[in-house]
Amino acid sequence: MVALFDYNPSEYSPNINSNDELSFHSGDVIYIHGNIHDDGFYSGELENGKKGLVPSNCLKERSDENAIVKPIEAHEIR
């Protein structure tokens, strides 16, 4: 999966205790372990090995497993 947005649990989490959630940036690749939880979160892992809970509404499927995804900078849009 690929992160659609920057996510900082201490700022954006709907949960009272967000210590188990991952922080990530738009374009980060996140590997999902298991099925979605009842609360809408996945157990995920970043490429650097850091693990935690990830909100499903911040992710999208990768269309090509070999693709490198990076966010588009505002000056690149014409």
C-alpha positions as CSV (number, residue, x, y, z in Angstrom):
1,M,0.0,0.0,0.0
2,V,1.0,3.6,-0.4
3,A,0.3,6.5,1.9
4,L,-1.9,9.1,0.4
5,F,-1.2,11.8,3.1
6,D,1.2,12.7,5.8
7,Y,0.0,11.2,9.1
8,N,1.2,12.1,12.6
9,P,-0.9,10.2,15.2
10,S,-0.3,12.8,17.9
11,E,-2.1,15.3,15.7
12,Y,-4.6,13.4,13.7
13,S,-5.5,10.2,15.5
14,P,-9.1,9.7,16.6
15,N,-7.9,7.4,19.4
16,I,-7.1,8.5,22.9
17,N,-3.9,6.5,23.0
18,S,-2.1,6.8,19.7
19,N,1.2,5.3,20.8
20,D,0.7,2.1,18.8
21,E,0.2,4.1,15.5
22,L,2.8,4.7,12.8
23,S,3.8,8.2,11.6
24,F,4.3,8.3,7.9
25,H,4.5,10.7,4.9
26,S,2.7,10.8,1.6
27,G,4.2,8.4,-0.8
28,D,5.6,6.1,1.8
29,V,5.3,2.4,1.1
30,I,3.5,0.5,3.9
31,Y,3.4,-3.3,4.0
32,I,0.1,-4.6,5.5
33,H,0.0,-7.6,7.9
34,G,-3.3,-9.3,8.2
35,N,-6.8,-8.0,7.7
36,I,-8.3,-4.7,8.5
37,H,-9.3,-4.3,12.2
38,D,-12.9,-3.4,13.3
39,D,-11.8,0.2,14.0
40,G,-10.6,0.7,10.4
41,F,-6.9,0.4,11.1
42,Y,-4.4,-2.1,9.6
43,S,-1.2,-3.5,11.2
44,G,1.5,-2.1,9.0
45,E,5.2,-1.8,8.5
46,L,7.3,0.9,6.9
47,E,10.2,0.0,4.6
48,N,12.6,0.9,7.5
49,G,11.1,-1.9,9.6
50,K,9.1,0.4,12.0
51,K,5.7,-1.3,12.8
52,G,2.4,0.0,14.0
53,L,-1.3,0.7,13.3
54,V,-2.2,2.6,10.1
55,P,-5.6,4.1,9.3
56,S,-7.0,2.5,6.2
57,N,-8.4,5.8,4.8
58,C,-4.8,7.1,4.4
59,L,-3.8,4.3,2.1
60,K,-4.2,3.1,-1.5
61,E,-3.2,0.0,-3.3
62,R,0.0,0.1,-5.2
63,S,-0.7,-0.4,-8.9
64,D,2.8,-1.7,-9.6
65,E,4.8,-3.5,-6.9
66,N,8.1,-2.3,-8.6
67,A,7.1,1.3,-8.9
68,I,8.7,4.0,-6.7
69,V,6.1,6.5,-5.6
70,K,7.0,10.0,-4.6
71,P,4.7,12.9,-3.8
72,I,4.3,15.6,-6.6
73,E,5.7,18.9,-5.6
74,A,3.5,22.0,-6.3
75,H,6.0,23.4,-8.8
76,E,5.9,20.2,-10.8
77,I,2.1,20.7,-11.6
78,R,1.5,22.7,-14.7
